[in-house]
Amino acid sequence: MKYQKSNIKNQKYIYYLLLAISSLLLLGCRGHLKESIINGLHSRGISPELTILITAMLPVIELRGAIPLGINFYNLVWYKVVILAIIGNLLPVLPILFLLDKVSRLLSHISVFRKFFDWLFTRTRKRSKIIEEYKMLGLTLFVAIPLPVTGAWTGSVAAFLLGLKILPSFLAILFGVLIAAVIVTGLSLLRVWGAVIVGLVFLFFIARAVYISRTKNNKKLEV
């Protein structure tokens, strides 16, 4: 059992590291690799604009991946990329706020979905202490910080779990998305230096998570 928990934690840290590496690649990507990927998408009839919109809609990636994709990968005008990324990031928010309760109740009768929702809700509660304490301000700050465990998706689920009102929650998430867009756009426009900053921030949080985890384990062993 202890081995399984340790293995899960190691997988989490590896996941964060891979996400950091992918962010660095998006921020600093140039040359033949970029051209081959873009040409591959074009050959399938997928426009850069649609790719950015869809990318921003995805959980975990959201606009933190979509904006570097548009600015550094496709070399599109930054304000066009930002508008598409914000729209894409906000599209799932209202459906989550309005429908998550009904959908989770309906699908929880199926074992696989019940386990998934149990995992999702438990994970979100652990990550949303700032929202529980500061309500709407906490929700805005939670969404605004462009890290793997934050964002509009997780913020929407947290708002539902904490019983926050839908309209104020949407506005708080909107402001958070706008702030995140400013941060990510600034880093993307810095290109190589932006990649360096992102890398350092990710490494800091990974090191912090590992340190906290080891400290807790050492305390348990002492007891």
Rosetta silent file (secondary structure, phi, psi, omega in degrees, C-alpha in Angstrom):
SEQUENCE: MKYQKSNIKNQKYIYYLLLAISSLLLLGCRGHLKESIINGLHSRGISPELTILITAMLPVIELRGAIPLGINFYNLVWYKVVILAIIGNLLPVLPILFLLDKVSRLLSHISVFRKFFDWLFTRTRKRSKIIEEYKMLGLTLFVAIPLPVTGAWTGSVAAFLLGLKILPSFLAILFGVLIAAVIVTGLSLLRVWGAVIVGLVFLFFIARAVYISRTKNNKKLEV
SCORE:     score description
SCORE:     0.000 S_00000001
   1 L     0.000  -45.595  178.704    0.000    0.000    0.000 S_00000001
   2 H   -63.416  -38.720  178.566    2.812    2.395    0.943 S_00000001
   3 H   -61.959  -41.144 -179.889    4.618    1.450   -2.257 S_00000001
   4 H   -63.796  -43.907  179.251    1.515    2.259   -4.315 S_00000001
   5 H   -63.154  -42.022  178.482    1.126    5.685   -2.676 S_00000001
   6 H   -63.560  -39.548  179.614    4.806    6.440   -3.238 S_00000001
   7 H   -65.114  -40.548  178.393    4.496    5.339   -6.853 S_00000001
   8 H   -63.237  -43.265  179.043    1.474    7.608   -7.398 S_00000001
   9 H   -62.889  -42.151  178.507    3.360   10.579   -5.926 S_00000001
  10 H   -62.573  -39.619  177.742    6.363    9.880   -8.161 S_00000001
  11 H   -63.634  -37.022  178.844    4.075    9.736  -11.189 S_00000001
  12 H   -63.772  -43.923 -179.503    2.606   13.105  -10.181 S_00000001
  13 H   -66.527  -39.208  177.015    6.042   14.726  -10.022 S_00000001
  14 H   -62.442  -40.530  178.564    7.010   13.207  -13.367 S_00000001
  15 H   -60.735  -45.600  178.401    3.764   14.565  -14.845 S_00000001
  16 H   -61.397  -40.756 -179.574    4.552   18.077  -13.586 S_00000001
  17 H   -64.850  -42.400  177.888    8.065   17.830  -15.010 S_00000001
  18 H   -63.559  -39.105  178.041    6.755   16.717  -18.405 S_00000001
  19 H   -64.525  -39.105  177.969    4.269   19.584  -18.419 S_00000001
  20 H   -63.540  -43.780  179.518    7.091   22.011  -17.638 S_00000001
  21 H   -62.859  -42.598  179.134    9.190   20.612  -20.484 S_00000001
  22 H   -63.841  -37.030  177.216    6.268   20.879  -22.913 S_00000001
  23 H   -64.401  -41.800  178.386    5.720   24.511  -21.855 S_00000001
  24 H   -62.950  -40.901  179.151    9.381   25.277  -22.483 S_00000001
  25 H   -63.737  -40.488  179.267    9.177   23.682  -25.907 S_00000001
  26 H   -66.306  -39.094 -178.314    6.118   25.753  -26.815 S_00000001
  27 H   -71.095  -35.617 -173.155    7.753   28.977  -25.647 S_00000001
  28 H  -114.528    8.183 -173.562   11.046   28.434  -27.418 S_00000001
  29 L   -69.319  132.743  177.911   10.190   26.122  -30.301 S_00000001
  30 L  -146.596  175.310  168.612   11.640   27.030  -33.705 S_00000001
  31 H    79.852 -153.916 -171.125   12.917   25.502  -36.927 S_00000001
  32 H   -64.996  -35.085  179.938   12.013   22.321  -38.761 S_00000001
  33 H   -59.986  -47.716 -179.658   10.130   20.694  -35.863 S_00000001
  34 H   -61.761  -45.667 -178.300    7.690   23.581  -35.661 S_00000001
  35 H   -62.524  -41.055 -178.354    7.197   23.695  -39.437 S_00000001
  36 H   -66.225  -39.372  178.969    6.566   19.942  -39.679 S_00000001
  37 H   -67.386  -45.127  179.337    3.926   20.021  -36.914 S_00000001
  38 H   -61.560  -44.520  179.288    2.162   23.057  -38.410 S_00000001
  39 H   -63.440  -36.493  177.941    2.205   21.486  -41.877 S_00000001
  40 H   -63.307  -41.892  177.883    0.822   18.261  -40.397 S_00000001
  41 H   -67.695  -42.024  179.198   -2.120   20.109  -38.840 S_00000001
  42 H   -62.325  -38.260 -178.844   -2.756   22.094  -42.026 S_00000001
  43 H   -64.951  -22.051  177.585   -2.778   18.887  -44.085 S_00000001
  44 L   -95.362    6.738  176.560   -5.631   17.657  -41.881 S_00000001
  45 L    76.985   19.030  179.753   -7.584   20.855  -42.441 S_00000001
  46 L   -99.160  115.595 -178.243   -7.110   22.178  -38.899 S_00000001
  47 L   -76.296  156.511  176.206   -6.481   25.917  -38.861 S_00000001
  48 H   -57.175  -40.148 -178.348   -4.179   27.546  -36.275 S_00000001
  49 H   -61.958  -44.438  179.721   -7.147   29.498  -34.885 S_00000001
  50 H   -67.086  -38.811  178.156   -9.215   26.349  -34.313 S_00000001
  51 H   -60.333  -43.996  179.374   -6.222   24.571  -32.786 S_00000001
  52 H   -63.945  -44.685 -179.224   -5.720   27.420  -30.291 S_00000001
  53 H   -60.828  -47.251 -178.665   -9.426   27.501  -29.407 S_00000001
  54 H   -66.971  -41.524  179.219   -9.613   23.740  -28.817 S_00000001
  55 H   -59.062  -42.136 -179.401   -6.328   23.682  -26.880 S_00000001
  56 H   -67.157  -23.308  179.613   -7.605   26.387  -24.516 S_00000001
  57 H   -78.973  -17.487 -173.478  -10.741   24.310  -23.838 S_00000001
  58 L   -76.242  139.020  175.946   -8.754   21.304  -22.626 S_00000001
  59 L   -64.061  152.333 -178.314   -8.374   20.672  -18.877 S_00000001
  60 L    73.851  -52.525 -177.780   -4.877   21.152  -17.414 S_00000001
  61 L   -72.038  -59.895  176.801   -3.563   22.745  -20.644 S_00000001
  62 H    50.194 -150.439 -176.822   -6.097   25.612  -20.945 S_00000001
  63 H   -75.481  -16.258  178.455   -4.784   29.012  -22.073 S_00000001
  64 H   -65.137  -22.410  174.631   -1.405   28.415  -20.419 S_00000001
  65 H  -101.343  -31.748 -175.712   -0.717   26.072  -23.331 S_00000001
  66 H   -70.468  -39.790 -177.756   -2.853   27.737  -26.005 S_00000001
  67 H   -67.552  -48.826  174.734   -1.226   31.194  -25.837 S_00000001
  68 H   -59.564  -34.803  178.230    2.389   29.980  -26.230 S_00000001
  69 H   -59.456  -46.232 -177.733    1.125   27.716  -29.008 S_00000001
  70 H   -73.251  -41.852 -175.201   -0.317   30.662  -30.937 S_00000001
  71 H   -79.199  -48.641 -172.949    2.425   33.214  -30.286 S_00000001
  72 H   -93.646  -21.636 -177.295    5.586   31.090  -30.347 S_00000001
  73 H   -96.477  -49.693 -178.127    4.461   28.169  -32.483 S_00000001
  74 L   -94.368  -12.289 -177.778    2.226   29.737  -35.117 S_00000001
  75 L    58.024   37.134  176.081    3.662   33.281  -34.896 S_00000001
  76 L   -81.868  161.986  177.506    0.170   34.781  -34.902 S_00000001
  77 L   -61.238  133.379 -170.017   -0.539   38.319  -33.686 S_00000001
  78 H   -59.575  -40.442 -176.124   -0.597   38.138  -29.885 S_00000001
  79 H   -69.715  -29.767  175.706   -3.951   39.868  -29.322 S_00000001
  80 H   -67.288  -43.023  178.203   -5.705   37.512  -31.740 S_00000001
  81 H   -61.855  -44.993 -177.846   -4.235   34.533  -29.887 S_00000001
  82 H   -61.902  -43.945  179.835   -5.238   35.946  -26.498 S_00000001
  83 H   -61.492  -47.024  179.475   -8.860   36.510  -27.564 S_00000001
  84 H   -62.613  -41.702 -178.342   -9.174   32.965  -28.944 S_00000001
  85 H   -66.854  -40.747  179.042   -7.516   31.460  -25.858 S_00000001
  86 H   -64.503  -45.377  178.792   -9.746   33.358  -23.426 S_00000001
  87 H   -60.043  -48.022 -179.687  -12.900   32.333  -25.305 S_00000001
  88 H   -61.723  -40.089 -179.194  -11.772   28.700  -25.442 S_00000001
  89 H   -67.248  -31.753 -177.311  -10.821   28.664  -21.762 S_00000001
  90 H   -86.042  -20.325 -176.175  -14.205   30.074  -20.713 S_00000001
  91 L   -56.021  -41.050 -179.511  -16.383   27.826  -22.907 S_00000001
  92 L   -77.866  -12.588 -169.515  -16.401   24.836  -20.490 S_00000001
  93 H   -63.309  -54.878 -177.774  -16.976   26.975  -17.374 S_00000001
  94 H   -62.699  -43.776  175.038  -20.752   27.522  -17.512 S_00000001
  95 H   -57.287  -38.395  178.120  -21.539   23.905  -18.505 S_00000001
  96 H   -65.524  -47.276 -177.634  -19.469   22.720  -15.515 S_00000001
  97 H   -63.866  -38.254 -176.566  -21.144   25.152  -13.112 S_00000001
  98 H   -85.046  -37.408 -166.529  -24.660   24.350  -14.360 S_00000001
  99 H  -109.839  -12.623 -174.198  -24.456   20.646  -15.228 S_00000001
 100 H   -59.552  -39.240 -179.528  -21.764   19.000  -13.086 S_00000001
 101 H   -60.908  -50.695 -178.453  -24.184   18.205  -10.262 S_00000001
 102 H   -66.014  -43.348 -178.283  -26.718   16.498  -12.543 S_00000001
 103 H   -65.108  -44.087 -179.105  -24.089   14.725  -14.650 S_00000001
 104 H   -65.342  -38.592  177.991  -22.159   13.428  -11.626 S_00000001
 105 H   -64.993  -42.388 -177.539  -25.361   12.167   -9.973 S_00000001
 106 H   -67.005  -47.194 -174.587  -26.476   10.435  -13.161 S_00000001
 107 H   -81.536  -16.175 -178.559  -23.145    8.802  -14.013 S_00000001
 108 L   -67.898  -11.166  174.930  -22.223    7.885  -10.429 S_00000001
 109 L   -71.228  -18.079  177.850  -24.530    4.878  -10.731 S_00000001
 110 L   -97.061  129.863 -171.929  -21.813    3.399  -12.968 S_00000001
 111 H   -54.708  -46.057 -177.176  -18.794    2.138  -11.004 S_00000001
 112 H   -60.716  -46.713 -179.127  -16.115    3.575  -13.303 S_00000001
 113 H   -69.440  -35.292  178.160  -17.625    7.063  -13.290 S_00000001
 114 H   -61.362  -43.892  178.139  -18.282    6.939   -9.541 S_00000001
 115 H   -64.069  -39.793  179.801  -14.592    6.257   -8.901 S_00000001
 116 H   -63.310  -48.104 -178.722  -13.623    9.041  -11.298 S_00000001
 117 H   -66.660  -36.116  175.601  -15.874   11.633   -9.642 S_00000001
 118 H   -60.841  -44.810  178.573  -14.726   10.538   -6.169 S_00000001
 119 H   -63.944  -46.456 -178.028  -11.123   11.040   -7.269 S_00000001
 120 H   -61.478  -47.162 -176.583  -11.886   14.369   -8.979 S_00000001
 121 H   -69.434  -39.164  178.265  -13.826   15.831   -6.052 S_00000001
 122 H   -64.274  -45.668  179.743  -11.302   14.656   -3.434 S_00000001
 123 H   -62.103  -42.842 -177.935   -8.396   16.054   -5.440 S_00000001
 124 H   -66.452  -41.862  178.947  -10.180   19.369   -6.031 S_00000001
 125 H   -59.714  -39.695  179.842  -11.072   19.815   -2.345 S_00000001
 126 H   -65.111  -32.073 -175.011   -7.420   19.351   -1.389 S_00000001
 127 H   -89.941   -9.571 -168.730   -6.345   22.007   -3.910 S_00000001
 128 L  -110.274   31.521  179.865   -9.046   24.579   -3.180 S_00000001
 129 H   -63.326  -36.820  179.799   -8.296   25.722    0.379 S_00000001
 130 H   -63.975  -33.891  178.404   -7.703   29.293   -0.815 S_00000001
 131 H   -71.669  -41.979  179.739  -11.202   29.315   -2.374 S_00000001
 132 H   -61.508  -34.374 -176.712  -12.774   27.909    0.777 S_00000001
 133 H   -83.968  -42.656 -172.958  -11.125   30.649    2.846 S_00000001
 134 H  -109.786    3.726  176.550  -11.466   33.708    0.589 S_00000001
 135 H    56.234 -120.590 -172.446  -14.502   32.695   -1.532 S_00000001
 136 H   -66.490  -39.672  177.193  -14.696   34.768   -4.753 S_00000001
 137 H   -63.534  -42.602  177.188  -11.337   36.491   -4.295 S_00000001
 138 H   -62.648  -38.444  178.635   -9.753   33.123   -3.630 S_00000001
 139 H   -64.151  -43.378  177.809  -11.423   31.698   -6.740 S_00000001
 140 H   -61.043  -47.443 -179.565  -10.037   34.533   -8.882 S_00000001
 141 H   -64.848  -38.565  179.801   -6.520   34.062   -7.499 S_00000001
 142 H   -61.228  -43.745 -179.153   -6.763   30.283   -7.878 S_00000001
 143 H   -74.808  -32.497 -173.643   -7.632   30.573  -11.570 S_00000001
 144 H   -69.678  -29.009 -177.301   -5.184   33.442  -12.200 S_00000001
 145 L   -82.034  111.880 -174.364   -2.060   31.489  -11.218 S_00000001
 146 L   -79.087   75.579  178.306   -1.082   29.486  -14.344 S_00000001
 147 L  -121.841  162.155 -176.431    0.032   26.237  -12.699 S_00000001
 148 L   -57.326  -32.937 -175.236   -0.912   22.585  -13.445 S_00000001
 149 L   -92.650    4.232 -179.416   -3.196   22.247  -10.400 S_00000001
 150 L  -119.207 -177.555  176.993   -5.043   25.516  -11.003 S_00000001
 151 L   125.979  178.416 -175.180   -7.157   27.003  -13.781 S_00000001
 152 H   -67.473  -38.318  179.838  -10.717   27.508  -14.956 S_00000001
 153 H   -62.677  -54.895 -179.086  -11.602   23.793  -15.002 S_00000001
 154 H   -64.553  -38.209  177.999  -10.470   23.077  -11.451 S_00000001
 155 H   -61.878  -39.489  178.880  -11.840   26.429  -10.283 S_00000001
 156 H   -66.024  -43.538  178.095  -15.265   25.607  -11.719 S_00000001
 157 H   -63.532  -41.343  179.363  -15.331   22.194  -10.031 S_00000001
 158 H   -63.882  -41.689  178.477  -14.227   23.785   -6.740 S_00000001
 159 H   -60.808  -40.333  177.163  -16.956   26.442   -6.980 S_00000001
 160 H   -64.546  -46.957 -177.361  -19.536   23.680   -7.456 S_00000001
 161 H   -64.359  -34.670 -178.351  -18.211   21.619   -4.539 S_00000001
 162 L   -87.170    0.057  176.721  -18.156   24.616   -2.191 S_00000001
 163 L    70.460   29.037  178.893  -21.704   25.608   -3.159 S_00000001
 164 L   -75.965  149.986 -179.246  -20.748   29.036   -4.512 S_00000001
 165 L   -66.389  146.696 -170.665  -23.348   30.909   -6.576 S_00000001
 166 H   -66.424  -51.790 -175.796  -23.052   30.418  -10.318 S_00000001
 167 H   -63.173  -50.290  176.404  -22.977   34.021  -11.614 S_00000001
 168 H   -59.530  -35.616  178.702  -20.449   35.364   -9.044 S_00000001
 169 H   -64.899  -43.532  179.296  -18.349   32.230   -9.615 S_00000001
 170 H   -62.140  -42.496  179.578  -18.338   32.770  -13.370 S_00000001
 171 H   -65.119  -40.407  178.218  -17.293   36.413  -12.943 S_00000001
 172 H   -63.510  -42.443  178.183  -14.524   35.419  -10.511 S_00000001
 173 H   -66.375  -39.273  177.502  -13.276   32.772  -12.950 S_00000001
 174 H   -57.899  -49.475  179.283  -13.487   35.295  -15.809 S_00000001
 175 H   -62.319  -38.873  177.982  -11.262   37.766  -13.945 S_00000001
 176 H   -63.455  -42.238  178.129   -8.874   34.948  -13.077 S_00000001
 177 H   -63.231  -40.789  179.035   -8.656   33.856  -16.716 S_00000001
 178 H   -63.217  -42.984  178.540   -7.948   37.451  -17.799 S_00000001
 179 H   -64.751  -43.903  178.307   -5.125   37.775  -15.259 S_00000001
 180 H   -60.724  -38.463  179.006   -3.690   34.399  -16.307 S_00000001
 181 H   -62.405  -41.103  178.250   -3.839   35.528  -19.943 S_00000001
 182 H   -62.598  -45.725 -178.569   -1.781   38.640  -19.125 S_00000001
 183 H   -63.100  -49.956 -176.226    0.846   36.565  -17.280 S_00000001
 184 H   -67.913  -37.732  178.100    1.145   33.857  -19.948 S_00000001
 185 H   -63.326  -43.965  177.783    1.152   36.385  -22.813 S_00000001
 186 H   -58.897  -45.145  178.706    3.972   38.326  -21.166 S_00000001
 187 H   -65.368  -38.498 -178.946    6.029   35.155  -20.743 S_00000001
 188 H   -67.135  -38.568  179.453    5.287   34.052  -24.313 S_00000001
 189 H   -69.903  -24.190  176.353    6.402   37.394  -25.772 S_00000001
 190 L   -76.023  -14.106  178.421    9.676   37.070  -23.850 S_00000001
 191 L    54.510 -109.519 -174.152   10.277   33.816  -25.752 S_00000001
 192 H   -60.232  -44.344  179.276   13.557   32.287  -24.514 S_00000001
 193 H   -66.039  -34.656  175.256   13.575   34.314  -21.289 S_00000001
 194 H   -62.993  -40.165  177.806    9.934   33.423  -20.789 S_00000001
 195 H   -63.657  -40.079  178.608   10.858   29.753  -21.147 S_00000001
 196 H   -62.734  -45.425  179.981   13.617   30.187  -18.562 S_00000001
 197 H   -61.557  -46.855  178.991   11.200   31.846  -16.107 S_00000001
 198 H   -59.446  -44.302  179.548    8.572   29.124  -16.615 S_00000001
 199 H   -60.391  -43.997  179.690   11.207   26.439  -16.123 S_00000001
 200 H   -65.007  -41.150  179.624   12.458   27.975  -12.888 S_00000001
 201 H   -64.083  -46.160  179.184    8.920   28.394  -11.521 S_00000001
 202 H   -62.053  -43.690  179.696    7.991   24.791  -12.321 S_00000001
 203 H   -62.387  -37.343  178.107   11.228   23.488  -10.804 S_00000001
 204 H   -61.951  -47.831 -177.444   10.573   25.514   -7.661 S_00000001
 205 H   -69.637  -34.705  176.632    7.077   24.077   -7.204 S_00000001
 206 H   -65.725  -45.938  178.830    8.228   20.531   -7.974 S_00000001
 207 H   -61.918  -39.626  179.313   11.081   20.841   -5.450 S_00000001
 208 H   -64.287  -44.086  179.866    8.671   22.321   -2.903 S_00000001
 209 H   -63.407  -41.756  178.885    6.173   19.479   -3.399 S_00000001
 210 H   -64.465  -42.835 -179.859    8.925   16.859   -3.031 S_00000001
 211 H   -62.097  -46.762  179.827   10.267   18.570    0.111 S_00000001
 212 H   -62.159  -42.840 -179.878    6.813   18.750    1.745 S_00000001
 213 H   -62.365  -44.449 -179.368    6.099   15.123    0.858 S_00000001
 214 H   -67.972  -37.692  178.284    9.400   13.913    2.314 S_00000001
 215 H   -61.722  -43.811  178.437    8.949   16.016    5.455 S_00000001
 216 H   -63.347  -41.971 -179.775    5.520   14.456    6.061 S_00000001
 217 H   -64.683  -39.932  179.012    6.897   10.956    5.494 S_00000001
 218 H   -64.595  -39.195  178.593    9.783   11.573    7.923 S_00000001
 219 H   -64.614  -39.380  178.890    7.357   12.801   10.598 S_00000001
 220 H   -64.665  -39.256 -179.988    5.228    9.670   10.162 S_00000001
 221 H   -67.226  -36.088  179.184    8.313    7.470   10.526 S_00000001
 222 H   -66.362  -37.420  178.728    9.345    9.303   13.704 S_00000001
 223 L   -70.097    0.000    0.000    5.901    8.735   15.215 S_00000001
